[in-house]
Amino acid sequence: MTVVPDCTVRGDGDVVLFLHGVGGDAASWRPQLEHFSRDGCAAAWDMPGYGGSRLEGDMSFPALSDALATLLDARGWERVHLVGHSMGGMVAQEFAATRQDRLSSLVLSATSSAFGRADGAFQKQFVRDRLEPLDRGATMADLADELVNEMMGASPDPDGRNIAWRCMAGVSEATYRAAIACIVTFDRRDNLSRIEVPALAIAGEQDRNAPPAMMERMASRIAGCRYVCLSGLGHLANLEDPPAFNAVLEDFLAAVRS
C-alpha cells in the first residue's frame, strides 16, 4: 500500500494543489499558499522522499502518480486544480495521463513533456553534471549555493531566493540522487493531445532549464492551452516574483471557475 505523502494545507474550498521540483519541497510554494488560501484551499505536497514523506523503493513517475492519487483519496479530494513546477510538472503530466478525471485544471510551470533527446546522451551528461559535486564530497548546501542563483533570473525577490536555498539545502542527498535518476526517464509527449481539461503553461523568459520556446511548443500541443511567458524571470518564477506568478495563475483559475 502506498504511504500517504505529507501535505501542507491552508484554507477551505476548491483545492489548488502545488507540486514542487527536484530541489524543492512544500515550502517552495509558501507565497502561493499564502495567496491562494485567502479564497479557497491551497495545498502543497512533499513528494515521496521529501520532508516527512517516505520514499518506498525506487523513485519513478508511475509510483509518484500513485502516491499523488493516494494523497487525494486520503484527503477526500475528488478533483483538484493541479499546479506542477519542473519535475512536479512532469508528475502532473503523468497523473493527467492516467487520472485526468481527478483534475479540474492543469498548470505546468517551467517544465517539459520529455527530458532530453532520444539517444540518451543529454540525460547521461545531465546526471553526471548534477551528481559530480556530491561525488566529490560537496553537501546539498554547497549545491544550493551553486544552483539556486543559476536557476533564477537577474533580479529575484531576496526572500524567494532564501526560500529556494533553504529548500534545496534541506533535501537529503539520497533523495536528490533518486530524483535526478528519475527525472531523466520522463517522456509523456504522447499524451499532450489527450489532455482535455483547461490548461496553462507558464514559462520564465530567462529560464535555461525549461526554455520559453520549448514550453510554447509543448503548450501548442495541448488543446486550448494558455501560454504565458514571464518577463525577466528564470526557472523559479513563483519565488522570483510571486505577485507576477500569482496574478497569471489567479486569472487562469478565475476563468476556469467561471
SETORBA-886614 format. One record per residue (C-alpha): residue number from 1; residue in one letter; x, y, z. Coordinates in nm, 3 decimals. Layout:
N
+-----+----+---------+---------+---------+
|   i | aa |      xx |      yy |      zz |
+-----+----+---------+---------+---------+
| NUM |  a |       X |       Y |       Z |
...
+-----+----+---------+---------+---------+
//
This chain:
258
+-----+----+---------+---------+---------+
|   i | aa |      xx |      yy |      zz |
+-----+----+---------+---------+---------+
|   1 |  m |   0.000 |   0.000 |   0.000 |
|   2 |  t |   0.134 |   0.343 |  -0.095 |
|   3 |  v |   0.213 |   0.568 |   0.203 |
|   4 |  v |   0.016 |   0.893 |   0.215 |
|   5 |  p |   0.256 |   1.182 |   0.141 |
|   6 |  d |   0.282 |   1.480 |   0.374 |
|   7 |  c |   0.094 |   1.787 |   0.258 |
|   8 |  t |   0.068 |   2.146 |   0.382 |
|   9 |  v |  -0.294 |   2.260 |   0.357 |
|  10 |  r |  -0.436 |   2.608 |   0.413 |
|  11 |  g |  -0.791 |   2.733 |   0.374 |
|  12 |  d |  -1.110 |   2.558 |   0.267 |
|  13 |  g |  -1.299 |   2.505 |  -0.056 |
|  14 |  d |  -1.189 |   2.444 |  -0.413 |
|  15 |  v |  -0.841 |   2.283 |  -0.395 |
|  16 |  v |  -0.533 |   2.417 |  -0.573 |
|  17 |  l |  -0.257 |   2.160 |  -0.522 |
|  18 |  f |   0.107 |   2.255 |  -0.586 |
|  19 |  l |   0.382 |   2.007 |  -0.679 |
|  20 |  h |   0.747 |   2.108 |  -0.633 |
|  21 |  g |   1.060 |   2.022 |  -0.830 |
|  22 |  v |   1.381 |   1.831 |  -0.762 |
|  23 |  g |   1.528 |   2.092 |  -0.528 |
|  24 |  g |   1.209 |   2.194 |  -0.355 |
|  25 |  d |   0.953 |   2.082 |  -0.102 |
|  26 |  a |   0.616 |   2.214 |   0.014 |
|  27 |  a |   0.781 |   2.531 |   0.148 |
|  28 |  s |   0.888 |   2.629 |  -0.204 |
|  29 |  w |   0.523 |   2.726 |  -0.261 |
|  30 |  r |   0.494 |   2.944 |   0.050 |
|  31 |  p |   0.396 |   3.265 |  -0.135 |
|  32 |  q |   0.130 |   3.075 |  -0.328 |
|  33 |  l |  -0.007 |   2.901 |  -0.018 |
|  34 |  e |  -0.050 |   3.238 |   0.148 |
|  35 |  h |  -0.213 |   3.398 |  -0.154 |
|  36 |  f |  -0.449 |   3.126 |  -0.279 |
|  37 |  s |  -0.574 |   3.019 |   0.065 |
|  38 |  r |  -0.750 |   3.354 |   0.103 |
|  39 |  d |  -1.040 |   3.246 |  -0.117 |
|  40 |  g |  -1.013 |   2.867 |  -0.123 |
|  41 |  c |  -0.792 |   2.574 |  -0.031 |
|  42 |  a |  -0.423 |   2.589 |  -0.124 |
|  43 |  a |  -0.209 |   2.281 |  -0.065 |
|  44 |  a |   0.147 |   2.173 |  -0.141 |
|  45 |  w |   0.277 |   1.821 |  -0.106 |
|  46 |  d |   0.615 |   1.689 |  -0.003 |
|  47 |  m |   0.694 |   1.448 |  -0.284 |
|  48 |  p |   0.793 |   1.098 |  -0.159 |
|  49 |  g |   1.146 |   1.126 |  -0.020 |
|  50 |  y |   1.100 |   1.494 |   0.069 |
|  51 |  g |   1.006 |   1.645 |   0.405 |
|  52 |  g |   0.812 |   1.390 |   0.607 |
|  53 |  s |   0.707 |   1.187 |   0.302 |
|  54 |  r |   0.868 |   0.843 |   0.297 |
|  55 |  l |   1.002 |   0.704 |  -0.031 |
|  56 |  e |   0.933 |   0.334 |  -0.075 |
|  57 |  g |   1.156 |   0.159 |  -0.328 |
|  58 |  d |   1.289 |   0.333 |  -0.637 |
|  59 |  m |   1.151 |   0.670 |  -0.745 |
|  60 |  s |   0.954 |   0.650 |  -1.071 |
|  61 |  f |   0.687 |   0.861 |  -1.234 |
|  62 |  p |   0.417 |   0.591 |  -1.218 |
|  63 |  a |   0.491 |   0.546 |  -0.846 |
|  64 |  l |   0.481 |   0.922 |  -0.786 |
|  65 |  s |   0.148 |   0.943 |  -0.968 |
|  66 |  d |   0.015 |   0.663 |  -0.749 |
|  67 |  a |   0.135 |   0.849 |  -0.439 |
|  68 |  l |  -0.046 |   1.161 |  -0.558 |
|  69 |  a |  -0.368 |   0.963 |  -0.605 |
|  70 |  t |  -0.326 |   0.822 |  -0.254 |
|  71 |  l |  -0.297 |   1.177 |  -0.121 |
|  72 |  l |  -0.616 |   1.289 |  -0.297 |
|  73 |  d |  -0.804 |   0.985 |  -0.170 |
|  74 |  a |  -0.680 |   1.031 |   0.187 |
|  75 |  r |  -0.783 |   1.398 |   0.185 |
|  76 |  g |  -1.118 |   1.330 |   0.022 |
|  77 |  w |  -1.035 |   1.549 |  -0.277 |
|  78 |  e |  -1.232 |   1.421 |  -0.573 |
|  79 |  r |  -1.082 |   1.678 |  -0.812 |
|  80 |  v |  -0.808 |   1.941 |  -0.783 |
|  81 |  h |  -0.652 |   2.222 |  -0.980 |
|  82 |  l |  -0.303 |   2.074 |  -1.019 |
|  83 |  v |  -0.003 |   2.306 |  -1.048 |
|  84 |  g |   0.331 |   2.139 |  -1.119 |
|  85 |  h |   0.672 |   2.304 |  -1.134 |
|  86 |  s |   0.970 |   2.145 |  -1.314 |
|  87 |  m |   0.977 |   1.778 |  -1.205 |
|  88 |  g |   0.645 |   1.845 |  -1.033 |
|  89 |  g |   0.510 |   1.941 |  -1.375 |
|  90 |  m |   0.619 |   1.601 |  -1.502 |
|  91 |  v |   0.443 |   1.428 |  -1.214 |
|  92 |  a |   0.135 |   1.634 |  -1.302 |
|  93 |  q |   0.154 |   1.518 |  -1.664 |
|  94 |  e |   0.194 |   1.156 |  -1.556 |
|  95 |  f |  -0.111 |   1.196 |  -1.333 |
|  96 |  a |  -0.307 |   1.355 |  -1.619 |
|  97 |  a |  -0.220 |   1.060 |  -1.845 |
|  98 |  t |  -0.386 |   0.807 |  -1.616 |
|  99 |  r |  -0.622 |   1.002 |  -1.391 |
| 100 |  q |  -0.741 |   1.304 |  -1.588 |
| 101 |  d |  -1.086 |   1.264 |  -1.430 |
| 102 |  r |  -0.936 |   1.382 |  -1.098 |
| 103 |  l |  -0.836 |   1.719 |  -1.245 |
| 104 |  s |  -1.033 |   2.043 |  -1.260 |
| 105 |  s |  -0.743 |   2.207 |  -1.444 |
| 106 |  l |  -0.372 |   2.157 |  -1.514 |
| 107 |  v |  -0.096 |   2.418 |  -1.479 |
| 108 |  l |   0.257 |   2.340 |  -1.599 |
| 109 |  s |   0.533 |   2.575 |  -1.481 |
| 110 |  a |   0.894 |   2.562 |  -1.604 |
| 111 |  t |   0.867 |   2.202 |  -1.718 |
| 112 |  s |   0.866 |   1.986 |  -2.031 |
| 113 |  s |   0.686 |   1.689 |  -2.180 |
| 114 |  a |   1.009 |   1.485 |  -2.213 |
| 115 |  f |   1.362 |   1.501 |  -2.081 |
| 116 |  g |   1.647 |   1.519 |  -2.330 |
| 117 |  r |   1.697 |   1.359 |  -2.669 |
| 118 |  a |   1.617 |   1.010 |  -2.792 |
| 119 |  d |   1.980 |   0.893 |  -2.795 |
| 120 |  g |   2.013 |   0.940 |  -2.419 |
| 121 |  a |   2.343 |   1.134 |  -2.438 |
| 122 |  f |   2.195 |   1.451 |  -2.286 |
| 123 |  q |   2.041 |   1.256 |  -1.998 |
| 124 |  k |   2.370 |   1.084 |  -1.913 |
| 125 |  q |   2.559 |   1.412 |  -1.917 |
| 126 |  f |   2.291 |   1.579 |  -1.703 |
| 127 |  v |   2.315 |   1.308 |  -1.438 |
| 128 |  r |   2.697 |   1.331 |  -1.435 |
| 129 |  d |   2.693 |   1.710 |  -1.407 |
| 130 |  r |   2.434 |   1.719 |  -1.128 |
| 131 |  l |   2.587 |   1.442 |  -0.918 |
| 132 |  e |   2.958 |   1.508 |  -0.971 |
| 133 |  p |   2.979 |   1.771 |  -0.691 |
| 134 |  l |   2.823 |   1.525 |  -0.445 |
| 135 |  d |   3.059 |   1.252 |  -0.561 |
| 136 |  r |   3.346 |   1.491 |  -0.479 |
| 137 |  g |   3.211 |   1.537 |  -0.125 |
| 138 |  a |   3.003 |   1.854 |  -0.165 |
| 139 |  t |   2.695 |   1.894 |   0.053 |
| 140 |  m |   2.343 |   1.984 |  -0.054 |
| 141 |  a |   2.407 |   2.332 |   0.089 |
| 142 |  d |   2.707 |   2.361 |  -0.143 |
| 143 |  l |   2.487 |   2.253 |  -0.432 |
| 144 |  a |   2.226 |   2.511 |  -0.335 |
| 145 |  d |   2.495 |   2.781 |  -0.336 |
| 146 |  e |   2.581 |   2.688 |  -0.693 |
| 147 |  l |   2.243 |   2.611 |  -0.849 |
| 148 |  v |   1.988 |   2.848 |  -0.695 |
| 149 |  n |   2.144 |   3.164 |  -0.840 |
| 150 |  e |   2.200 |   2.985 |  -1.170 |
| 151 |  m |   1.832 |   2.893 |  -1.197 |
| 152 |  m |   1.698 |   3.238 |  -1.118 |
| 153 |  g |   1.668 |   3.549 |  -1.334 |
| 154 |  a |   1.870 |   3.865 |  -1.293 |
| 155 |  s |   1.673 |   4.030 |  -1.009 |
| 156 |  p |   1.488 |   3.773 |  -0.795 |
| 157 |  d |   1.297 |   3.861 |  -0.481 |
| 158 |  p |   1.550 |   3.814 |  -0.195 |
| 159 |  d |   1.300 |   3.633 |   0.026 |
| 160 |  g |   1.218 |   3.399 |  -0.260 |
| 161 |  r |   1.585 |   3.327 |  -0.317 |
| 162 |  n |   1.629 |   3.244 |   0.051 |
| 163 |  i |   1.332 |   3.007 |   0.041 |
| 164 |  a |   1.475 |   2.833 |  -0.265 |
| 165 |  w |   1.817 |   2.797 |  -0.098 |
| 166 |  r |   1.672 |   2.655 |   0.224 |
| 167 |  c |   1.457 |   2.407 |   0.035 |
| 168 |  m |   1.744 |   2.274 |  -0.176 |
| 169 |  a |   1.990 |   2.268 |   0.113 |
| 170 |  g |   1.737 |   2.066 |   0.314 |
| 171 |  v |   1.690 |   1.788 |   0.058 |
| 172 |  s |   1.866 |   1.467 |   0.158 |
| 173 |  e |   2.146 |   1.354 |  -0.072 |
| 174 |  a |   1.977 |   1.016 |  -0.122 |
| 175 |  t |   1.651 |   1.180 |  -0.229 |
| 176 |  y |   1.830 |   1.419 |  -0.464 |
| 177 |  r |   2.017 |   1.133 |  -0.630 |
| 178 |  a |   1.693 |   0.937 |  -0.668 |
| 179 |  a |   1.513 |   1.238 |  -0.819 |
| 180 |  i |   1.793 |   1.308 |  -1.068 |
| 181 |  a |   1.790 |   0.944 |  -1.178 |
| 182 |  c |   1.411 |   0.957 |  -1.213 |
| 183 |  i |   1.370 |   1.286 |  -1.399 |
| 184 |  v |   1.576 |   1.178 |  -1.699 |
| 185 |  t |   1.333 |   0.891 |  -1.766 |
| 186 |  f |   1.034 |   1.116 |  -1.831 |
| 187 |  d |   0.852 |   1.121 |  -2.166 |
| 188 |  r |   0.480 |   1.197 |  -2.192 |
| 189 |  r |   0.480 |   1.368 |  -2.531 |
| 190 |  d |   0.230 |   1.107 |  -2.647 |
| 191 |  n |  -0.031 |   1.231 |  -2.401 |
| 192 |  l |  -0.031 |   1.606 |  -2.471 |
| 193 |  s |  -0.301 |   1.587 |  -2.737 |
| 194 |  r |  -0.519 |   1.380 |  -2.499 |
| 195 |  i |  -0.533 |   1.647 |  -2.227 |
| 196 |  e |  -0.886 |   1.785 |  -2.226 |
| 197 |  v |  -0.905 |   1.982 |  -1.900 |
| 198 |  p |  -0.833 |   2.358 |  -1.903 |
| 199 |  a |  -0.456 |   2.401 |  -1.912 |
| 200 |  l |  -0.199 |   2.676 |  -1.861 |
| 201 |  a |   0.175 |   2.675 |  -1.933 |
| 202 |  i |   0.393 |   2.933 |  -1.753 |
| 203 |  a |   0.749 |   2.997 |  -1.872 |
| 204 |  g |   1.022 |   3.226 |  -1.746 |
| 205 |  e |   1.189 |   3.443 |  -2.009 |
| 206 |  q |   1.537 |   3.371 |  -1.872 |
| 207 |  d |   1.482 |   3.002 |  -1.791 |
| 208 |  r |   1.761 |   2.788 |  -1.935 |
| 209 |  n |   1.627 |   2.461 |  -1.791 |
| 210 |  a |   1.282 |   2.485 |  -1.949 |
| 211 |  p |   1.331 |   2.749 |  -2.222 |
| 212 |  p |   1.026 |   2.952 |  -2.330 |
| 213 |  a |   1.035 |   2.830 |  -2.690 |
| 214 |  m |   1.022 |   2.468 |  -2.575 |
| 215 |  m |   0.735 |   2.538 |  -2.335 |
| 216 |  e |   0.544 |   2.723 |  -2.605 |
| 217 |  r |   0.577 |   2.421 |  -2.836 |
| 218 |  m |   0.453 |   2.195 |  -2.558 |
| 219 |  a |   0.156 |   2.422 |  -2.491 |
| 220 |  s |   0.065 |   2.427 |  -2.861 |
| 221 |  r |   0.009 |   2.050 |  -2.849 |
| 222 |  i |  -0.248 |   2.078 |  -2.568 |
| 223 |  a |  -0.591 |   2.180 |  -2.700 |
| 224 |  g |  -0.686 |   2.528 |  -2.577 |
| 225 |  c |  -0.379 |   2.561 |  -2.352 |
| 226 |  r |  -0.291 |   2.915 |  -2.248 |
| 227 |  y |   0.077 |   3.007 |  -2.269 |
| 228 |  v |   0.233 |   3.288 |  -2.067 |
| 229 |  c |   0.600 |   3.393 |  -2.058 |
| 230 |  l |   0.701 |   3.599 |  -1.754 |
| 231 |  s |   0.949 |   3.871 |  -1.844 |
| 232 |  g |   1.285 |   3.875 |  -1.667 |
| 233 |  l |   1.226 |   3.557 |  -1.469 |
| 234 |  g |   1.407 |   3.226 |  -1.467 |
| 235 |  h |   1.331 |   2.869 |  -1.361 |
| 236 |  l |   1.188 |   2.957 |  -1.018 |
| 237 |  a |   0.936 |   3.222 |  -1.126 |
| 238 |  n |   0.692 |   3.157 |  -0.841 |
| 239 |  l |   0.965 |   3.258 |  -0.592 |
| 240 |  e |   1.147 |   3.516 |  -0.804 |
| 241 |  d |   0.836 |   3.734 |  -0.846 |
| 242 |  p |   0.540 |   3.590 |  -0.653 |
| 243 |  p |   0.294 |   3.871 |  -0.742 |
| 244 |  a |   0.356 |   3.825 |  -1.116 |
| 245 |  f |   0.325 |   3.447 |  -1.096 |
| 246 |  n |   0.019 |   3.463 |  -0.871 |
| 247 |  a |  -0.157 |   3.711 |  -1.099 |
| 248 |  v |  -0.124 |   3.481 |  -1.402 |
| 249 |  l |  -0.242 |   3.179 |  -1.206 |
| 250 |  e |  -0.526 |   3.369 |  -1.041 |
| 251 |  d |  -0.654 |   3.497 |  -1.378 |
| 252 |  f |  -0.650 |   3.143 |  -1.518 |
| 253 |  l |  -0.829 |   2.990 |  -1.219 |
| 254 |  a |  -1.093 |   3.263 |  -1.225 |
| 255 |  a |  -1.167 |   3.182 |  -1.589 |
| 256 |  v |  -1.185 |   2.807 |  -1.518 |
| 257 |  r |  -1.414 |   2.852 |  -1.219 |
| 258 |  s |  -1.649 |   3.085 |  -1.402 |
+-----+----+---------+---------+---------+
//
